[in-house]
Amino acid sequence: MGASGAGKSTLLQILGTLSTPDAGSLSIDGTDVLHLGSKDLSAFRNRRIGFVFQFHHLLPEFNALENVMIPAFIAGRSDKDAKAAATKLLTEMGLGERMDHKPSELSGGEQQRVAIARALVNDPAILFADEPSGNLDSKTKAEIHQLFFDLRQNYGQTIVIVTHDPELAAMCDRSLFMRDGLFVEE
C-alpha cells in the first residue's frame, strides 16, 4: 500500500520481471531470474508468474475461454490440455455459462475473473495483482477480493497485491507500506 507515486507498481514490475532493478537480486521459485537471458526469462514469466491488472487486457477478438487458453498455448501445452485447464478455472470462477462470450459481452467483474483465470492457467509460483479491483463497483469489488483469498485457500497460491484499498489490505496476511520507493512503518 501507499500513495500514488510511492513506488508500488514499479516494485511489482521488478518482481514480475517486467523491469530490471538497479541493484540487488531476485529469486522466484528457486530461479535467479535476473541472470536469465531474454528468451528464458520470457518462458519463465509465462510459466511461473501470473499477472492481474486493474484493466483486464483481454483480447477483444477472442472469447473468454480462448483468452484464458492463450498463455497455455504460449507455454506449449496441447489444445486439449489448455482447454481443460481453462474450462476448469472459468467454471470454478462461476463463468461456466459465459466461456463463449467475448469481453465486450461480459461485465467488468466477469472480465476481471477471466483475467484472473488467464493468470492462473499455467499454475504460476506467484500471482501479482496491481489494483485488481480499482475500477469495479463495491459489490463486485468485494467478490473479487474474496476470490483472491479463495484462491489462496484452495490452491495454496502466493499472491502479491498492490492496492490503495484499505479493505483489501486488511484482508491480507501481511501489509507493507511504501513511500518514495521505500517500505515504511505505517
Rosetta blueprint (number, residue, H / E / L):
1 M L
2 G L
3 A L
4 S L
5 G L
6 A L
7 G L
8 K H
9 S H
10 T H
11 L H
12 L H
13 Q H
14 I H
15 L H
16 G L
17 T L
18 L L
19 S L
20 T L
21 P L
22 D L
23 A L
24 G L
25 S L
26 L L
27 S E
28 I E
29 D L
30 G L
31 T E
32 D E
33 V H
34 L H
35 H H
36 L L
37 G L
38 S H
39 K H
40 D H
41 L H
42 S H
43 A H
44 F H
45 R H
46 N H
47 R H
48 R H
49 I E
50 G E
51 F E
52 V E
53 F E
54 Q L
55 F L
56 H L
57 H L
58 L L
59 L L
60 P L
61 E L
62 F L
63 N L
64 A H
65 L H
66 E H
67 N H
68 V H
69 M H
70 I H
71 P H
72 A H
73 F H
74 I H
75 A L
76 G L
77 R L
78 S L
79 D H
80 K H
81 D H
82 A H
83 K H
84 A H
85 A H
86 A H
87 T H
88 K H
89 L H
90 L H
91 T H
92 E H
93 M L
94 G L
95 L L
96 G L
97 E L
98 R L
99 M L
100 D L
101 H L
102 K L
103 P H
104 S H
105 E H
106 L L
107 S L
108 G H
109 G H
110 E H
111 Q H
112 Q H
113 R H
114 V H
115 A H
116 I H
117 A H
118 R H
119 A H
120 L H
121 V L
122 N L
123 D L
124 P L
125 A L
126 I E
127 L E
128 F E
129 A E
130 D E
131 E L
132 P L
133 S L
134 G L
135 N L
136 L L
137 D L
138 S H
139 K H
140 T H
141 K H
142 A H
143 E H
144 I H
145 H H
146 Q H
147 L H
148 F H
149 F H
150 D H
151 L H
152 R H
153 Q H
154 N H
155 Y H
156 G L
157 Q L
158 T E
159 I E
160 V E
161 I E
162 V E
163 T L
164 H L
165 D L
166 P H
167 E H
168 L H
169 A H
170 A H
171 M H
172 C L
173 D L
174 R L
175 S L
176 L L
177 F E
178 M E
179 R E
180 D L
181 G L
182 L E
183 F E
184 V E
185 E L
186 E L
